[in-house]
């Protein structure tokens, strides 16, 4: 699934708990911007994805637009991904 700033992949987990991976490619940005984006996505995964979904693995990959996004904008994208992932799990 794609949002404006993120790509997401979901697969069944071999464990009984959810796991989230975060990938932030360089896209010719400096390490400070990359780490800031990575920390923001990890926090959103911890607070929005892990409490909601169970038994699946979620991979979040930042698109170039994610570097300039505010935390609230990334949160909206993560909410869309959570609704999509929850729909897959509960069908």
N, CA, C and O atoms as CSV, one atom per row, in Angstrom:
chain,resi,resn,atom,element,x,y,z
A,1,UNK,N,N,0.843,-1.172,0.000
A,1,UNK,CA,C,0.000,0.000,0.000
A,1,UNK,C,C,0.889,1.235,0.000
A,1,UNK,O,O,1.972,1.231,0.584
A,2,UNK,N,N,0.429,2.274,-0.650
A,2,UNK,CA,C,1.158,3.533,-0.690
A,2,UNK,C,C,0.287,4.660,-0.179
A,2,UNK,O,O,-0.905,4.736,-0.476
A,3,UNK,N,N,0.905,5.531,0.593
A,3,UNK,CA,C,0.285,6.794,0.949
A,3,UNK,C,C,1.139,7.874,0.311
A,3,UNK,O,O,2.063,7.573,-0.444
A,4,UNK,N,N,0.842,9.108,0.604
A,4,UNK,CA,C,1.596,10.201,-0.012
A,4,UNK,C,C,3.066,10.178,0.389
A,4,UNK,O,O,3.941,10.511,-0.411
A,5,UNK,N,N,3.333,9.780,1.641
A,5,UNK,CA,C,4.703,9.835,2.150
A,5,UNK,C,C,5.302,8.494,2.543
A,5,UNK,O,O,6.492,8.428,2.851
A,6,UNK,N,N,4.507,7.409,2.541
A,6,UNK,CA,C,4.991,6.117,3.005
A,6,UNK,C,C,4.546,4.991,2.089
A,6,UNK,O,O,3.497,5.066,1.450
A,7,UNK,N,N,5.361,3.947,2.038
A,7,UNK,CA,C,4.977,2.672,1.440
A,7,UNK,C,C,4.860,1.676,2.582
A,7,UNK,O,O,5.617,1.748,3.550
A,8,UNK,N,N,3.922,0.755,2.478
A,8,UNK,CA,C,3.750,-0.231,3.543
A,8,UNK,C,C,3.568,-1.616,2.940
A,8,UNK,O,O,2.918,-1.788,1.909
A,9,UNK,N,N,4.152,-2.582,3.604
A,9,UNK,CA,C,3.968,-3.988,3.258
A,9,UNK,C,C,3.526,-4.710,4.520
A,9,UNK,O,O,4.023,-4.431,5.611
A,10,UNK,N,N,2.599,-5.631,4.369
A,10,UNK,CA,C,2.078,-6.383,5.504
A,10,UNK,C,C,2.162,-7.856,5.168
A,10,UNK,O,O,1.844,-8.263,4.051
A,11,UNK,N,N,2.593,-8.661,6.137
A,11,UNK,CA,C,2.613,-10.102,5.948
A,11,UNK,C,C,2.287,-10.779,7.268
A,11,UNK,O,O,2.428,-10.186,8.338
A,12,UNK,N,N,1.856,-12.010,7.180
A,12,UNK,CA,C,1.556,-12.774,8.383
A,12,UNK,C,C,2.850,-13.040,9.143
A,12,UNK,O,O,3.892,-13.320,8.551
A,13,UNK,N,N,2.760,-12.946,10.449
A,13,UNK,CA,C,3.933,-13.154,11.285
A,13,UNK,C,C,3.972,-14.595,11.769
A,13,UNK,O,O,2.931,-15.207,12.008
A,14,UNK,N,N,5.155,-15.123,11.910
A,14,UNK,CA,C,5.307,-16.452,12.481
A,14,UNK,C,C,5.217,-16.413,14.004
A,14,UNK,O,O,5.109,-17.451,14.656
A,15,UNK,N,N,5.263,-15.226,14.551
A,15,UNK,CA,C,5.146,-15.035,15.992
A,15,UNK,C,C,3.717,-14.652,16.329
A,15,UNK,O,O,2.914,-14.371,15.439
A,16,UNK,N,N,3.406,-14.643,17.600
A,16,UNK,CA,C,2.048,-14.288,18.017
A,16,UNK,C,C,1.915,-12.808,18.338
A,16,UNK,O,O,0.915,-12.380,18.913
A,17,UNK,N,N,2.915,-12.035,17.970
A,17,UNK,CA,C,2.867,-10.600,18.224
A,17,UNK,C,C,3.202,-9.863,16.936
A,17,UNK,O,O,3.748,-10.442,15.997
A,18,UNK,N,N,2.874,-8.603,16.907
A,18,UNK,CA,C,3.159,-7.794,15.724
A,18,UNK,C,C,4.593,-7.286,15.774
A,18,UNK,O,O,5.154,-7.062,16.846
A,19,UNK,N,N,5.168,-7.110,14.600
A,19,UNK,CA,C,6.493,-6.508,14.486
A,19,UNK,C,C,6.423,-5.436,13.414
A,19,UNK,O,O,5.666,-5.547,12.450
A,20,UNK,N,N,7.235,-4.384,13.601
A,20,UNK,CA,C,7.262,-3.283,12.645
A,20,UNK,C,C,8.712,-3.008,12.274
A,20,UNK,O,O,9.575,-2.876,13.141
A,21,UNK,N,N,8.962,-2.924,10.983
A,21,UNK,CA,C,10.271,-2.522,10.485
A,21,UNK,C,C,10.159,-1.166,9.817
A,21,UNK,O,O,9.149,-0.855,9.185
A,22,UNK,N,N,11.202,-0.362,9.959
A,22,UNK,CA,C,11.207,0.978,9.386
A,22,UNK,C,C,12.426,1.108,8.480
A,22,UNK,O,O,13.553,0.851,8.902
A,23,UNK,N,N,12.193,1.508,7.238
A,23,UNK,CA,C,13.266,1.721,6.268
A,23,UNK,C,C,13.197,3.174,5.817
A,23,UNK,O,O,12.163,3.651,5.349
A,24,UNK,N,N,14.320,3.863,5.969
A,24,UNK,CA,C,14.403,5.257,5.538
A,24,UNK,C,C,15.608,5.377,4.608
A,24,UNK,O,O,16.731,5.543,5.084
A,25,UNK,N,N,15.398,5.297,3.287
A,25,UNK,CA,C,16.504,5.421,2.335
A,25,UNK,C,C,17.137,6.808,2.370
A,25,UNK,O,O,16.535,7.765,2.855
A,26,UNK,N,N,18.333,6.901,1.861
A,26,UNK,CA,C,19.087,8.154,1.919
A,26,UNK,C,C,18.480,9.264,1.078
A,26,UNK,O,O,18.358,10.390,1.562
A,27,UNK,N,N,18.099,8.993,-0.150
A,27,UNK,CA,C,17.536,9.991,-1.061
A,27,UNK,C,C,18.356,11.280,-1.081
A,27,UNK,O,O,17.795,12.371,-1.180
A,28,UNK,N,N,19.658,11.161,-0.989
A,28,UNK,CA,C,20.589,12.308,-1.016
A,28,UNK,C,C,20.311,13.326,0.092
A,28,UNK,O,O,20.505,14.527,-0.092
A,29,UNK,N,N,19.861,12.836,1.226
A,29,UNK,CA,C,19.626,13.687,2.392
A,29,UNK,C,C,20.736,13.439,3.407
A,29,UNK,O,O,21.448,12.438,3.333
A,30,UNK,N,N,20.872,14.364,4.356
A,30,UNK,CA,C,21.915,14.162,5.357
A,30,UNK,C,C,21.422,13.239,6.469
A,30,UNK,O,O,20.230,12.948,6.569
A,31,UNK,N,N,22.340,12.792,7.286
A,31,UNK,CA,C,22.030,11.800,8.306
A,31,UNK,C,C,21.099,12.361,9.380
A,31,UNK,O,O,20.328,11.613,9.981
A,32,UNK,N,N,21.165,13.652,9.620
A,32,UNK,CA,C,20.289,14.267,10.625
A,32,UNK,C,C,18.825,14.159,10.199
A,32,UNK,O,O,17.969,13.774,10.996
A,33,UNK,N,N,18.544,14.495,8.953
A,33,UNK,CA,C,17.169,14.386,8.448
A,33,UNK,C,C,16.701,12.942,8.434
A,33,UNK,O,O,15.558,12.641,8.777
A,34,UNK,N,N,17.589,12.064,8.039
A,34,UNK,CA,C,17.245,10.641,7.967
A,34,UNK,C,C,16.924,10.078,9.349
A,34,UNK,O,O,15.939,9.359,9.513
A,35,UNK,N,N,17.743,10.399,10.333
A,35,UNK,CA,C,17.506,9.899,11.684
A,35,UNK,C,C,16.247,10.499,12.298
A,35,UNK,O,O,15.523,9.814,13.021
A,36,UNK,N,N,15.979,11.775,12.014
A,36,UNK,CA,C,14.764,12.404,12.529
A,36,UNK,C,C,13.534,11.684,11.966
A,36,UNK,O,O,12.601,11.368,12.705
A,37,UNK,N,N,13.540,11.434,10.687
A,37,UNK,CA,C,12.414,10.740,10.057
A,37,UNK,C,C,12.268,9.331,10.614
A,37,UNK,O,O,11.155,8.872,10.869
A,38,UNK,N,N,13.385,8.649,10.802
A,38,UNK,CA,C,13.346,7.295,11.349
A,38,UNK,C,C,12.787,7.276,12.774
A,38,UNK,O,O,11.984,6.407,13.112
A,39,UNK,N,N,13.204,8.222,13.602
A,39,UNK,CA,C,12.697,8.301,14.976
A,39,UNK,C,C,11.202,8.599,14.999
A,39,UNK,O,O,10.469,8.030,15.808
A,40,UNK,N,N,10.750,9.476,14.128
A,40,UNK,CA,C,9.332,9.792,14.074
A,40,UNK,C,C,8.515,8.565,13.668
A,40,UNK,O,O,7.469,8.293,14.257
A,41,UNK,N,N,8.986,7.830,12.669
A,41,UNK,CA,C,8.251,6.641,12.222
A,41,UNK,C,C,8.265,5.546,13.282
A,41,UNK,O,O,7.270,4.840,13.448
A,42,UNK,N,N,9.359,5.393,13.993
A,42,UNK,CA,C,9.408,4.401,15.077
A,42,UNK,C,C,8.422,4.749,16.185
A,42,UNK,O,O,7.746,3.867,16.716
A,43,UNK,N,N,8.336,6.020,16.533
A,43,UNK,CA,C,7.393,6.440,17.572
A,43,UNK,C,C,5.957,6.219,17.122
A,43,UNK,O,O,5.127,5.768,17.912
A,44,UNK,N,N,5.653,6.526,15.882
A,44,UNK,CA,C,4.303,6.288,15.363
A,44,UNK,C,C,3.985,4.795,15.328
A,44,UNK,O,O,2.859,4.393,15.620
A,45,UNK,N,N,4.958,3.986,14.979
A,45,UNK,CA,C,4.747,2.534,14.981
A,45,UNK,C,C,4.470,2.034,16.394
A,45,UNK,O,O,3.597,1.192,16.604
A,46,UNK,N,N,5.219,2.558,17.357
A,46,UNK,CA,C,5.063,2.125,18.748
A,46,UNK,C,C,3.703,2.516,19.314
A,46,UNK,O,O,3.088,1.743,20.048
A,47,UNK,N,N,3.236,3.708,18.976
A,47,UNK,CA,C,1.993,4.196,19.572
A,47,UNK,C,C,0.741,3.883,18.766
A,47,UNK,O,O,-0.345,3.791,19.339
A,48,UNK,N,N,0.863,3.718,17.457
A,48,UNK,CA,C,-0.331,3.555,16.629
A,48,UNK,C,C,-0.484,2.174,15.993
A,48,UNK,O,O,-1.608,1.707,15.806
A,49,UNK,N,N,0.616,1.518,15.662
A,49,UNK,CA,C,0.503,0.235,14.966
A,49,UNK,C,C,0.515,-0.942,15.941
A,49,UNK,O,O,-0.383,-1.783,15.900
A,50,UNK,N,N,1.503,-1.010,16.802
A,50,UNK,CA,C,1.661,-2.174,17.673
A,50,UNK,C,C,0.473,-2.428,18.608
A,50,UNK,O,O,0.122,-3.589,18.814
A,51,UNK,N,N,-0.159,-1.404,19.181
A,51,UNK,CA,C,-1.308,-1.696,20.054
A,51,UNK,C,C,-2.542,-2.206,19.306
A,51,UNK,O,O,-3.419,-2.819,19.915
A,52,UNK,N,N,-2.620,-1.964,18.011
A,52,UNK,CA,C,-3.850,-2.260,17.270
A,52,UNK,C,C,-3.807,-3.612,16.562
A,52,UNK,O,O,-4.760,-4.388,16.644
A,53,UNK,N,N,-2.720,-3.891,15.876
A,53,UNK,CA,C,-2.656,-5.115,15.073
A,53,UNK,C,C,-1.887,-6.206,15.828
A,53,UNK,O,O,-0.967,-5.919,16.594
A,54,UNK,N,N,-2.280,-7.450,15.597
A,54,UNK,CA,C,-1.615,-8.579,16.231
A,54,UNK,C,C,-1.325,-9.643,15.188
A,54,UNK,O,O,-2.120,-9.874,14.277
A,55,UNK,N,N,-0.181,-10.285,15.333
A,55,UNK,CA,C,0.137,-11.418,14.491
A,55,UNK,C,C,0.538,-11.085,13.068
A,55,UNK,O,O,0.517,-11.963,12.205
A,56,UNK,N,N,0.903,-9.841,12.801
A,56,UNK,CA,C,1.368,-9.495,11.468
A,56,UNK,C,C,2.668,-8.697,11.560
A,56,UNK,O,O,2.984,-8.097,12.587
A,57,UNK,N,N,3.390,-8.713,10.481
A,57,UNK,CA,C,4.596,-7.905,10.351
A,57,UNK,C,C,4.286,-6.754,9.400
A,57,UNK,O,O,3.692,-6.951,8.340
A,58,UNK,N,N,4.693,-5.560,9.792
A,58,UNK,CA,C,4.462,-4.375,8.981
A,58,UNK,C,C,5.812,-3.753,8.658
A,58,UNK,O,O,6.638,-3.547,9.547
A,59,UNK,N,N,6.028,-3.460,7.402
A,59,UNK,CA,C,7.239,-2.772,6.974
A,59,UNK,C,C,6.840,-1.401,6.450
A,59,UNK,O,O,6.059,-1.288,5.505
A,60,UNK,N,N,7.381,-0.366,7.070
A,60,UNK,CA,C,7.150,1.016,6.623
A,60,UNK,C,C,8.394,1.495,5.899
A,60,UNK,O,O,9.502,1.385,6.424
A,61,UNK,N,N,8.220,2.020,4.712
A,61,UNK,CA,C,9.334,2.562,3.932
A,61,UNK,C,C,9.016,4.005,3.605
A,61,UNK,O,O,7.987,4.309,3.002
A,62,UNK,N,N,9.913,4.892,4.010
A,62,UNK,CA,C,9.704,6.323,3.775
A,62,UNK,C,C,9.951,6.653,2.314
A,62,UNK,O,O,10.910,6.178,1.706
A,63,UNK,N,N,9.079,7.466,1.768
A,63,UNK,CA,C,9.264,7.991,0.424
A,63,UNK,C,C,9.978,9.336,0.549
A,63,UNK,O,O,10.066,9.869,1.656
A,64,UNK,N,N,10.486,9.899,-0.532
A,64,UNK,CA,C,11.201,11.188,-0.431
A,64,UNK,C,C,10.363,12.301,0.203
A,64,UNK,O,O,10.914,13.200,0.838
A,65,UNK,N,N,9.048,12.251,0.040
A,65,UNK,CA,C,8.180,13.268,0.615
A,65,UNK,C,C,8.130,13.217,2.140
A,65,UNK,O,O,7.738,14.195,2.778
A,66,UNK,N,N,8.521,12.095,2.727
A,66,UNK,CA,C,8.468,11.946,4.187
A,66,UNK,C,C,9.482,12.833,4.891
A,66,UNK,O,O,9.273,13.218,6.041
A,67,UNK,N,N,10.575,13.161,4.216
A,67,UNK,CA,C,11.603,13.981,4.848
A,67,UNK,C,C,11.090,15.373,5.202
A,67,UNK,O,O,11.458,15.902,6.251
A,68,UNK,N,N,10.275,15.969,4.387
A,68,UNK,CA,C,9.783,17.310,4.642
A,68,UNK,C,C,8.476,17.353,5.410
A,68,UNK,O,O,7.950,18.432,5.684
A,69,UNK,N,N,7.943,16.182,5.760
A,69,UNK,CA,C,6.633,16.129,6.404
A,69,UNK,C,C,6.732,16.408,7.898
A,69,UNK,O,O,7.734,16.098,8.542
A,70,UNK,N,N,5.679,16.996,8.426
A,70,UNK,CA,C,5.574,17.191,9.870
A,70,UNK,C,C,5.113,15.894,10.512
A,70,UNK,O,O,4.603,14.999,9.839
A,71,UNK,N,N,5.300,15.806,11.822
A,71,UNK,CA,C,4.927,14.609,12.564
A,71,UNK,C,C,3.442,14.289,12.394
A,71,UNK,O,O,3.072,13.125,12.234
A,72,UNK,N,N,2.596,15.309,12.427
A,72,UNK,CA,C,1.150,15.097,12.289
A,72,UNK,C,C,0.788,14.551,10.908
A,72,UNK,O,O,-0.133,13.744,10.781
A,73,UNK,N,N,1.500,14.984,9.887
A,73,UNK,CA,C,1.246,14.476,8.535
A,73,UNK,C,C,1.636,13.006,8.426
A,73,UNK,O,O,0.927,12.213,7.806
A,74,UNK,N,N,2.765,12.648,9.030
A,74,UNK,CA,C,3.153,11.236,9.046
A,74,UNK,C,C,2.154,10.411,9.850
A,74,UNK,O,O,1.874,9.264,9.502
A,75,UNK,N,N,1.615,10.989,10.922
A,75,UNK,CA,C,0.634,10.279,11.742
A,75,UNK,C,C,-0.627,9.969,10.943
A,75,UNK,O,O,-1.212,8.898,11.106
A,76,UNK,N,N,-1.049,10.881,10.091
A,76,UNK,CA,C,-2.223,10.638,9.250
A,76,UNK,C,C,-1.950,9.470,8.302
A,76,UNK,O,O,-2.807,8.605,8.118
A,77,UNK,N,N,-0.764,9.445,7.704
A,77,UNK,CA,C,-0.410,8.343,6.807
A,77,UNK,C,C,-0.371,7.018,7.551
A,77,UNK,O,O,-0.831,6.002,7.030
A,78,UNK,N,N,0.166,7.016,8.753
A,78,UNK,CA,C,0.227,5.786,9.548
A,78,UNK,C,C,-1.179,5.336,9.928
A,78,UNK,O,O,-1.453,4.136,9.934
A,79,UNK,N,N,-2.073,6.262,10.244
A,79,UNK,CA,C,-3.461,5.894,10.544
A,79,UNK,C,C,-4.133,5.202,9.362
A,79,UNK,O,O,-4.870,4.232,9.541
A,80,UNK,N,N,-3.878,5.702,8.161
A,80,UNK,CA,C,-4.432,5.066,6.960
A,80,UNK,C,C,-3.876,3.645,6.814
A,80,UNK,O,O,-4.611,2.719,6.473
A,81,UNK,N,N,-2.599,3.485,7.071
A,81,UNK,CA,C,-1.972,2.164,6.965
A,81,UNK,C,C,-2.530,1.221,8.018
A,81,UNK,O,O,-2.755,0.045,7.732
A,82,UNK,N,N,-2.758,1.710,9.225
A,82,UNK,CA,C,-3.317,0.870,10.301
A,82,UNK,C,C,-4.712,0.398,9.927
A,82,UNK,O,O,-5.037,-0.774,10.119
A,83,UNK,N,N,-5.541,1.286,9.397
A,83,UNK,CA,C,-6.886,0.887,8.980
A,83,UNK,C,C,-6.826,-0.155,7.878
A,83,UNK,O,O,-7.605,-1.108,7.874
A,84,UNK,N,N,-5.907,0.022,6.948
A,84,UNK,CA,C,-5.751,-0.938,5.858
A,84,UNK,C,C,-5.258,-2.283,6.387
A,84,UNK,O,O,-5.786,-3.328,6.008
A,85,UNK,N,N,-4.254,-2.264,7.257
A,85,UNK,CA,C,-3.695,-3.501,7.799
A,85,UNK,C,C,-4.707,-4.215,8.683
A,85,UNK,O,O,-4.801,-5.441,8.640
A,86,UNK,N,N,-5.456,-3.481,9.471
A,86,UNK,CA,C,-6.466,-4.085,10.322
A,86,UNK,C,C,-7.564,-4.721,9.488
A,86,UNK,O,O,-8.113,-5.756,9.866
A,87,UNK,N,N,-7.887,-4.111,8.364
A,87,UNK,CA,C,-8.887,-4.695,7.464
A,87,UNK,C,C,-8.427,-6.004,6.863
A,87,UNK,O,O,-9.234,-6.909,6.651
A,88,UNK,N,N,-7.141,-6.116,6.588
A,88,UNK,CA,C,-6.599,-7.356,6.049
A,88,UNK,C,C,-6.648,-8.452,7.090
A,88,UNK,O,O,-6.996,-9.592,6.782
A,89,UNK,N,N,-6.303,-8.114,8.320
A,89,UNK,CA,C,-6.228,-9.112,9.388
A,89,UNK,C,C,-7.613,-9.598,9.780
A,89,UNK,O,O,-7.797,-10.788,10.036
A,90,UNK,N,N,-8.593,-8.697,9.833
A,90,UNK,CA,C,-9.901,-9.065,10.354
A,90,UNK,C,C,-10.873,-9.578,9.302
A,90,UNK,O,O,-12.019,-9.877,9.637
A,91,UNK,N,N,-10.468,-9.689,8.065
A,91,UNK,CA,C,-11.377,-10.186,7.024
A,91,UNK,C,C,-11.556,-11.664,7.116
A,91,UNK,O,O,-12.288,-12.248,6.317
